[in-house]
Amino acid sequence: DAGSADADLLDDRDVLVPRSRDMGRNNGLMSGANQTLKDNIIGAQLRLSAMPEYRLLGWEHERAREWGNKTEAEYRSWGDTTECDAGRSLNLLGLTLQAFGGAMGAGDHIAVPMWLPRPDARWSTRLLLAESDRMDTPPFLQYRSDIRRGILQDRYGAPVGYWISKVHPGDSYAQRWQWADRDQWEYIPAFTPWGRRRLIHLHDKERTGQSRGKPIVSAVMREFHMAGKYQTTELQAAIANSLVAAFIESNLDPASSAALFGEQPADVWASNTSEFRANIKGGAIINLPVGAKLSSF
């Protein structure tokens, strides 16, 4: 039956997202495709080109250029350092790559602009990234139809606020028994009273009324999985074909082999060749036991 965008997608995210992330970790084709998209879309450097519409502002061109040069320098002191990260581990390029990769694997990613003054830092505005798994409808609000997987919407479908869990639902190191606890959830309004965004929800909408994104490989997940298995099978076949199997053959009868070695037991030839090992290499000369020849398989 034909359903709405949310009815067709939201319940399937619990299956699509883990499978997509597993393929990103363990499937070479998927991992390579993700890296190619990151390199082609984002690249290796983020540069600010600060050139305002000076005619609209009533500025002279020289004033606009001077303002742009100063703004770009200010940006570099923030975006090219780890001061833009609330965790103080990545610069803005690293945060962008991480958010874009998360959006490809899970369909969406979230970032929270925060004001965190520090005595040793010039800037106080920082970005806190979080996986979209933490954005969900709390168990005590499941009855409300205006909350779609953690997004509170108005009558027009615009986000009003977001419900975010303080712990990741799949974090085995956290106290997951608190998942249904009211104190474990935080409500973040979509905008400040003066109109600035409180949360950035990075996702792509394919249908009208779609609240959350879907993994980029949702439609070709089966094909990627089969292609990965095919590559593994081809590699196994190539390894098997590269192996050289050979047998040592002899036309000597038991009595002749015993006389050759000057002993009486009939299995003396087999006992003398049981320890024979030949390392086959290019241009190698192999010394065979007396009366034996090497026959390839």
DRENDO-1510 file (C-alpha; in Angstrom, 1 decimal, always signed):
<recs>
REC; n; res; u; v; w
REC; 1; ASP; +0.0; +0.0; +0.0 .
REC; 2; ALA; +1.1; +3.5; -0.7 .
REC; 3; GLY; +2.2; +5.3; +2.5 .
REC; 4; SER; +3.4; +8.8; +3.4 .
REC; 5; ALA; +7.1; +9.6; +3.3 .
REC; 6; ASP; +7.5; +9.1; +7.1 .
REC; 7; ALA; +5.3; +6.0; +7.1 .
REC; 8; ASP; +7.5; +4.3; +4.5 .
REC; 9; LEU; +10.8; +5.3; +5.9 .
REC; 10; LEU; +10.9; +6.0; +9.7 .
REC; 11; ASP; +10.2; +2.4; +10.9 .
REC; 12; ASP; +12.7; +1.0; +8.3 .
REC; 13; ARG; +15.5; +3.2; +9.6 .
REC; 14; ASP; +16.1; +0.8; +12.4 .
REC; 15; VAL; +17.2; -1.8; +9.8 .
REC; 16; LEU; +18.7; +0.3; +7.1 .
REC; 17; VAL; +21.1; +2.4; +9.3 .
REC; 18; PRO; +22.9; -0.6; +11.0 .
REC; 19; ARG; +23.2; -2.4; +7.7 .
REC; 20; SER; +24.5; +0.6; +5.9 .
REC; 21; ARG; +27.1; +1.3; +8.6 .
REC; 22; ASP; +28.2; -2.4; +8.6 .
REC; 23; MET; +28.8; -2.2; +4.9 .
REC; 24; GLY; +30.8; +1.0; +5.3 .
REC; 25; ARG; +33.1; -0.8; +7.8 .
REC; 26; ASN; +33.4; -4.2; +6.1 .
REC; 27; ASN; +32.7; -3.7; +2.4 .
REC; 28; GLY; +35.5; -2.4; +0.2 .
REC; 29; LEU; +33.3; -1.1; -2.5 .
REC; 30; MET; +31.1; +0.8; -0.1 .
REC; 31; SER; +34.1; +2.2; +1.8 .
REC; 32; GLY; +35.8; +3.3; -1.4 .
REC; 33; ALA; +32.6; +4.9; -2.7 .
REC; 34; ASN; +32.2; +6.9; +0.5 .
REC; 35; GLN; +35.8; +8.1; +0.4 .
REC; 36; THR; +35.4; +9.2; -3.3 .
REC; 37; LEU; +32.3; +11.2; -2.5 .
REC; 38; LYS; +34.1; +12.9; +0.4 .
REC; 39; ASP; +37.1; +13.8; -1.7 .
REC; 40; ASN; +34.9; +15.1; -4.6 .
REC; 41; ILE; +32.3; +17.0; -2.7 .
REC; 42; ILE; +34.3; +18.4; +0.3 .
REC; 43; GLY; +37.9; +18.1; -0.8 .
REC; 44; ALA; +41.1; +18.6; +1.3 .
REC; 45; GLN; +40.6; +22.2; +2.4 .
REC; 46; LEU; +37.8; +24.6; +3.4 .
REC; 47; ARG; +38.4; +28.2; +2.5 .
REC; 48; LEU; +36.1; +31.2; +3.2 .
REC; 49; SER; +35.5; +33.6; +0.3 .
REC; 50; ALA; +34.1; +36.6; +2.2 .
REC; 51; MET; +32.9; +39.1; -0.4 .
REC; 52; PRO; +29.7; +40.7; +0.6 .
REC; 53; GLU; +27.1; +42.2; -1.8 .
REC; 54; TYR; +28.6; +45.7; -1.3 .
REC; 55; ARG; +26.3; +47.4; -3.8 .
REC; 56; LEU; +23.3; +46.1; -1.8 .
REC; 57; LEU; +24.9; +47.4; +1.4 .
REC; 58; GLY; +25.8; +50.7; -0.1 .
REC; 59; TRP; +29.5; +50.1; +0.3 .
REC; 60; GLU; +32.5; +50.9; -1.9 .
REC; 61; HIS; +34.3; +48.0; -3.4 .
REC; 62; GLU; +37.5; +48.9; -1.5 .
REC; 63; ARG; +35.6; +48.7; +1.8 .
REC; 64; ALA; +34.1; +45.4; +0.9 .
REC; 65; ARG; +37.5; +43.9; +0.0 .
REC; 66; GLU; +39.0; +45.2; +3.2 .
REC; 67; TRP; +36.2; +43.7; +5.3 .
REC; 68; GLY; +36.5; +40.4; +3.4 .
REC; 69; ASN; +40.2; +40.1; +4.0 .
REC; 70; LYS; +39.8; +40.7; +7.7 .
REC; 71; THR; +36.9; +38.3; +8.0 .
REC; 72; GLU; +38.8; +35.5; +6.2 .
REC; 73; ALA; +41.7; +36.0; +8.6 .
REC; 74; GLU; +39.3; +35.8; +11.6 .
REC; 75; TYR; +37.8; +32.7; +10.1 .
REC; 76; ARG; +41.1; +31.0; +9.8 .
REC; 77; SER; +41.9; +31.6; +13.5 .
REC; 78; TRP; +38.6; +29.7; +14.3 .
REC; 79; GLY; +37.9; +27.1; +11.5 .
REC; 80; ASP; +41.5; +26.0; +10.9 .
REC; 81; THR; +42.1; +25.2; +14.6 .
REC; 82; THR; +40.4; +22.8; +17.0 .
REC; 83; GLU; +38.8; +25.7; +18.8 .
REC; 84; CYS; +35.7; +25.3; +16.6 .
REC; 85; ASP; +35.1; +21.8; +18.0 .
REC; 86; ALA; +33.5; +21.4; +21.4 .
REC; 87; GLY; +35.6; +18.3; +21.8 .
REC; 88; ARG; +38.8; +20.2; +20.8 .
REC; 89; SER; +39.9; +17.4; +18.5 .
REC; 90; LEU; +39.0; +18.4; +14.9 .
REC; 91; ASN; +39.1; +21.5; +12.9 .
REC; 92; LEU; +36.1; +22.6; +10.7 .
REC; 93; LEU; +37.2; +20.5; +7.8 .
REC; 94; GLY; +37.4; +17.4; +10.0 .
REC; 95; LEU; +33.9; +18.2; +11.5 .
REC; 96; THR; +32.5; +18.6; +8.0 .
REC; 97; LEU; +33.9; +15.3; +6.8 .
REC; 98; GLN; +32.7; +13.6; +9.9 .
REC; 99; ALA; +29.2; +15.0; +9.5 .
REC; 100; PHE; +29.0; +14.3; +5.8 .
REC; 101; GLY; +30.2; +10.7; +6.3 .
REC; 102; GLY; +27.6; +10.2; +9.1 .
REC; 103; ALA; +24.9; +11.6; +6.8 .
REC; 104; MET; +25.8; +9.2; +4.1 .
REC; 105; GLY; +25.8; +6.2; +6.4 .
REC; 106; ALA; +22.7; +7.0; +8.5 .
REC; 107; GLY; +20.8; +9.4; +6.3 .
REC; 108; ASP; +21.3; +12.4; +8.6 .
REC; 109; HIS; +23.6; +14.0; +11.2 .
REC; 110; ILE; +23.2; +16.6; +13.8 .
REC; 111; ALA; +25.3; +19.5; +15.1 .
REC; 112; VAL; +24.6; +21.7; +18.0 .
REC; 113; PRO; +26.2; +25.3; +18.0 .
REC; 114; MET; +27.3; +26.0; +21.6 .
REC; 115; TRP; +28.7; +28.9; +23.5 .
REC; 116; LEU; +31.6; +27.6; +25.6 .
REC; 117; PRO; +34.0; +30.3; +26.8 .
REC; 118; ARG; +37.5; +29.2; +27.7 .
REC; 119; PRO; +40.2; +31.3; +29.3 .
REC; 120; ASP; +42.8; +30.2; +26.8 .
REC; 121; ALA; +40.7; +30.6; +23.7 .
REC; 122; ARG; +39.7; +33.6; +21.6 .
REC; 123; TRP; +36.4; +32.2; +20.3 .
REC; 124; SER; +33.5; +30.8; +22.4 .
REC; 125; THR; +31.3; +29.5; +19.6 .
REC; 126; ARG; +31.9; +25.8; +19.1 .
REC; 127; LEU; +30.1; +22.9; +17.3 .
REC; 128; LEU; +29.1; +19.7; +19.0 .
REC; 129; LEU; +28.5; +16.8; +16.6 .
REC; 130; ALA; +26.2; +13.9; +17.5 .
REC; 131; GLU; +25.0; +10.9; +15.6 .
REC; 132; SER; +21.4; +11.1; +14.6 .
REC; 133; ASP; +20.6; +7.9; +16.6 .
REC; 134; ARG; +20.4; +10.1; +19.6 .
REC; 135; MET; +17.5; +12.1; +18.0 .
REC; 136; ASP; +14.3; +10.1; +18.7 .
REC; 137; THR; +10.9; +10.4; +20.2 .
REC; 138; PRO; +11.1; +9.7; +24.0 .
REC; 139; PRO; +9.0; +6.7; +25.2 .
REC; 140; PHE; +6.8; +8.9; +27.3 .
REC; 141; LEU; +5.8; +10.9; +24.1 .
REC; 142; GLN; +5.2; +8.1; +21.7 .
REC; 143; TYR; +1.5; +8.9; +21.6 .
REC; 144; ARG; +2.1; +12.3; +19.9 .
REC; 145; SER; +1.7; +12.4; +16.1 .
REC; 146; ASP; +3.4; +15.8; +15.8 .
REC; 147; ILE; +6.8; +14.4; +16.9 .
REC; 148; ARG; +8.5; +12.4; +14.1 .
REC; 149; ARG; +11.5; +10.4; +15.4 .
REC; 150; GLY; +12.5; +13.2; +17.7 .
REC; 151; ILE; +11.5; +16.2; +15.6 .
REC; 152; LEU; +8.6; +18.3; +16.9 .
REC; 153; GLN; +6.8; +19.9; +14.0 .
REC; 154; ASP; +4.3; +22.7; +13.5 .
REC; 155; ARG; +1.2; +22.4; +11.3 .
REC; 156; TYR; +3.3; +23.2; +8.2 .
REC; 157; GLY; +5.9; +20.6; +8.9 .
REC; 158; ALA; +8.6; +23.1; +10.0 .
REC; 159; PRO; +10.7; +21.9; +13.0 .
REC; 160; VAL; +9.9; +23.5; +16.3 .
REC; 161; GLY; +12.3; +21.6; +18.5 .
REC; 162; TYR; +14.3; +18.3; +18.8 .
REC; 163; TRP; +14.4; +15.6; +21.5 .
REC; 164; ILE; +17.9; +14.4; +22.0 .
REC; 165; SER; +19.1; +11.6; +24.2 .
REC; 166; LYS; +22.0; +12.3; +26.5 .
REC; 167; VAL; +23.5; +8.9; +25.7 .
REC; 168; HIS; +23.7; +6.9; +22.5 .
REC; 169; PRO; +21.1; +4.1; +22.4 .
REC; 170; GLY; +23.8; +1.7; +21.2 .
REC; 171; ASP; +26.5; +2.7; +23.6 .
REC; 172; SER; +27.3; -0.5; +25.6 .
REC; 173; TYR; +29.4; +1.5; +28.0 .
REC; 174; ALA; +26.6; +3.8; +29.0 .
REC; 175; GLN; +23.7; +3.0; +31.4 .
REC; 176; ARG; +21.2; +2.0; +28.8 .
REC; 177; TRP; +18.6; +1.3; +31.4 .
REC; 178; GLN; +18.1; +5.0; +31.6 .
REC; 179; TRP; +16.8; +5.1; +28.0 .
REC; 180; ALA; +13.2; +5.5; +29.2 .
REC; 181; ASP; +14.1; +7.9; +32.0 .
REC; 182; ARG; +12.8; +11.4; +31.5 .
REC; 183; ASP; +16.0; +12.9; +32.9 .
REC; 184; GLN; +17.9; +11.2; +30.1 .
REC; 185; TRP; +16.3; +13.3; +27.4 .
REC; 186; GLU; +16.8; +17.0; +26.5 .
REC; 187; TYR; +14.6; +19.2; +24.5 .
REC; 188; ILE; +16.4; +21.7; +22.2 .
REC; 189; PRO; +14.3; +24.4; +20.5 .
REC; 190; ALA; +14.9; +24.8; +16.8 .
REC; 191; PHE; +15.6; +28.5; +17.1 .
REC; 192; THR; +16.7; +31.0; +19.7 .
REC; 193; PRO; +14.3; +33.9; +20.6 .
REC; 194; TRP; +16.2; +36.1; +18.2 .
REC; 195; GLY; +16.0; +33.6; +15.3 .
REC; 196; ARG; +19.3; +31.8; +15.4 .
REC; 197; ARG; +19.3; +28.0; +14.9 .
REC; 198; ARG; +20.0; +25.9; +18.0 .
REC; 199; LEU; +20.5; +22.7; +16.1 .
REC; 200; ILE; +21.7; +21.9; +12.6 .
REC; 201; HIS; +20.0; +18.8; +11.1 .
REC; 202; LEU; +22.0; +17.7; +8.0 .
REC; 203; HIS; +19.8; +15.5; +5.8 .
REC; 204; ASP; +18.3; +15.3; +2.3 .
REC; 205; LYS; +14.6; +15.1; +1.6 .
REC; 206; GLU; +13.4; +13.1; -1.4 .
REC; 207; ARG; +9.6; +13.3; -0.7 .
REC; 208; THR; +7.2; +15.9; +0.6 .
REC; 209; GLY; +6.7; +15.5; +4.3 .
REC; 210; GLN; +9.9; +13.5; +4.9 .
REC; 211; SER; +11.2; +14.2; +8.4 .
REC; 212; ARG; +14.4; +12.2; +8.4 .
REC; 213; GLY; +17.0; +11.1; +5.8 .
REC; 214; LYS; +17.9; +7.6; +4.6 .
REC; 215; PRO; +21.3; +6.0; +3.9 .
REC; 216; ILE; +22.7; +6.8; +0.5 .
REC; 217; VAL; +23.0; +3.1; -0.4 .
REC; 218; SER; +19.5; +2.1; +0.6 .
REC; 219; ALA; +18.4; +1.3; -2.9 .
REC; 220; VAL; +21.6; -0.6; -3.9 .
REC; 221; MET; +22.4; -2.2; -0.6 .
REC; 222; ARG; +21.7; -5.7; -1.9 .
REC; 223; GLU; +23.8; -5.1; -5.1 .
REC; 224; PHE; +26.7; -3.8; -3.0 .
REC; 225; HIS; +26.6; -6.9; -0.8 .
REC; 226; MET; +26.5; -9.3; -3.7 .
REC; 227; ALA; +29.3; -7.4; -5.5 .
REC; 228; GLY; +31.5; -7.7; -2.3 .
REC; 229; LYS; +30.8; -11.4; -2.1 .
REC; 230; TYR; +31.6; -11.8; -5.8 .
REC; 231; GLN; +35.0; -10.0; -5.4 .
REC; 232; THR; +35.8; -12.3; -2.4 .
REC; 233; THR; +35.0; -15.4; -4.5 .
REC; 234; GLU; +37.0; -14.1; -7.4 .
REC; 235; LEU; +40.0; -13.5; -5.1 .
REC; 236; GLN; +39.7; -17.0; -3.7 .
REC; 237; ALA; +39.6; -18.5; -7.2 .
REC; 238; ALA; +42.7; -16.6; -8.2 .
REC; 239; ILE; +44.6; -17.8; -5.1 .
REC; 240; ALA; +43.5; -21.4; -5.9 .
REC; 241; ASN; +44.6; -21.1; -9.5 .
REC; 242; SER; +48.0; -19.8; -8.4 .
REC; 243; LEU; +48.8; -22.9; -6.4 .
REC; 244; VAL; +51.0; -25.6; -8.0 .
REC; 245; ALA; +50.2; -29.2; -7.0 .
REC; 246; ALA; +52.6; -32.0; -8.1 .
REC; 247; PHE; +53.2; -35.6; -7.4 .
REC; 248; ILE; +56.5; -37.6; -7.2 .
REC; 249; GLU; +56.2; -40.7; -9.4 .
REC; 250; SER; +58.5; -43.7; -9.7 .
REC; 251; ASN; +58.5; -46.7; -12.1 .
REC; 252; LEU; +60.6; -48.8; -9.6 .
REC; 253; ASP; +59.0; -51.9; -8.2 .
REC; 254; PRO; +59.3; -52.6; -4.5 .
REC; 255; ALA; +62.2; -55.1; -5.0 .
REC; 256; SER; +64.2; -52.8; -7.3 .
REC; 257; SER; +63.8; -49.8; -4.9 .
REC; 258; ALA; +65.0; -52.0; -2.0 .
REC; 259; ALA; +68.0; -53.2; -4.0 .
REC; 260; LEU; +68.7; -49.5; -5.0 .
REC; 261; PHE; +69.0; -48.4; -1.5 .
REC; 262; GLY; +70.7; -51.6; -0.4 .
REC; 263; GLU; +68.0; -52.6; +2.1 .
REC; 264; GLN; +65.5; -55.4; +2.3 .
REC; 265; PRO; +62.1; -53.7; +3.3 .
REC; 266; ALA; +59.8; -53.2; +0.4 .
REC; 267; ASP; +58.7; -49.8; +1.5 .
REC; 268; VAL; +62.2; -48.4; +1.8 .
REC; 269; TRP; +61.7; -46.1; -1.2 .
REC; 270; ALA; +58.6; -44.5; +0.3 .
REC; 271; SER; +60.3; -44.0; +3.7 .
REC; 272; ASN; +63.3; -42.3; +2.0 .
REC; 273; THR; +61.0; -39.9; +0.0 .
REC; 274; SER; +58.5; -39.1; +2.8 .
REC; 275; GLU; +60.6; -36.2; +4.1 .
REC; 276; PHE; +61.2; -34.8; +0.6 .
REC; 277; ARG; +60.1; -31.2; +0.2 .
REC; 278; ALA; +60.6; -29.1; -2.9 .
REC; 279; ASN; +60.2; -25.3; -2.9 .
REC; 280; ILE; +59.1; -24.4; -6.4 .
REC; 281; LYS; +60.4; -21.0; -7.5 .
REC; 282; GLY; +61.2; -19.4; -10.9 .
REC; 283; GLY; +64.4; -20.9; -12.4 .
REC; 284; ALA; +64.8; -23.4; -9.5 .
REC; 285; ILE; +66.6; -26.7; -10.0 .
REC; 286; ILE; +64.9; -29.4; -7.9 .
REC; 287; ASN; +66.9; -32.5; -6.9 .
REC; 288; LEU; +64.6; -35.5; -6.9 .
REC; 289; PRO; +65.1; -38.9; -5.2 .
REC; 290; VAL; +66.8; -41.6; -7.4 .
REC; 291; GLY; +64.3; -43.1; -9.8 .
REC; 292; ALA; +61.6; -40.4; -9.3 .
REC; 293; LYS; +60.1; -37.8; -11.6 .
REC; 294; LEU; +57.9; -34.8; -10.8 .
REC; 295; SER; +54.4; -34.8; -12.4 .
REC; 296; SER; +52.2; -31.6; -12.2 .
REC; 297; PHE; +48.6; -31.9; -11.3 .
</recs>
